[in-house]
Every structure is written in C-alpha cells, then in structure tokens.
Amino acid sequence: MSRRRPHTFNTDQYQSLPENDDFIDAQFESPKQEIPWKAVGLATMLCFGGTILLVVGSLLVSGHIDTKYADRTWPMIILGALMFIPGVYHIRIAYCAFRRYPGYSFADIPEFD
C-alpha cells in the first residue's frame, strides 16, 4: 500500500482565459527592421578585401606578377576565398532584404552591438 498523498491542485494560482477572441491586426504585423549598417559595412570590406587578395594571388600564380616570394601565393588565394565568400553571402542577403524579396530579412544578418 502506497503512502503517497493525492495531488491537490491549488486553483488560486490559475486564471481563466477570456471567452472572447479579440484579435488586433497589429499583432500580426512584423515590426520594421533596422538595417545593420556595421554588419553590412564589414561584409563589404570582406568582399572587397577578398577580391583584391584573390586577384593578386591569381596573378602571382599565373606569372603575370614577378614571383619573388612564390611561397605566399596559395595562402593569399585561400585567405582571399575565406574573406570573399562570407562577404558576398551577407551582401546578397542585405540586397535581397533591401529590395524586400520574400524570404529575406535584415534579421538574417548578425548584428555587432
């Protein structure tokens, strides 16, 4: 035989929900989002810096620029790609959100506050 006490719920802590369904149109509207200018600026700098490193690295590998330091060409290309790819990705999201394409918003871009 168990000595457990039956559960008694205290109904004083609970409130009943209202019977009417008063919905306001404003609760279904999304708030206006601010443009994260710092993140867009960083993405722009990453894109342009990555482009410069990719172009210079490619010119070094192809021989159009004198390869005095040939051991620095592939790291320059890899670093350029690592900077270029996220920069272009976030610029594309910012552009599509600015043009209000469906499925894109500025909330997809991380903020640096």
C-alpha positions, 0 to 999 in steps of 0.5 A: 500500500502506497503512502503517497498523498493525492495531488491537490491542485491549488486553483488560486494560482490559475486564471481563466482565459477570456471567452472572447477572441479579440484579435488586433491586426497589429499583432500580426504585423512584423515590426520594421527592421533596422538595417545593420549598417556595421554588419553590412559595412564589414561584409563589404570590406570582406568582399572587397578585401577578398577580391583584391587578395584573390586577384593578386594571388591569381596573378602571382600564380599565373606569372603575370606578377614577378614571383619573388616570394612564390611561397605566399601565393596559395595562402593569399588565394585561400585567405582571399576565398575565406574573406570573399565568400562570407562577404558576398553571402551577407551582401546578397542577403542585405540586397535581397532584404533591401529590395524586400524579396520574400524570404529575406530579412535584415534579421538574417544578418548578425548584428555587432552591438 
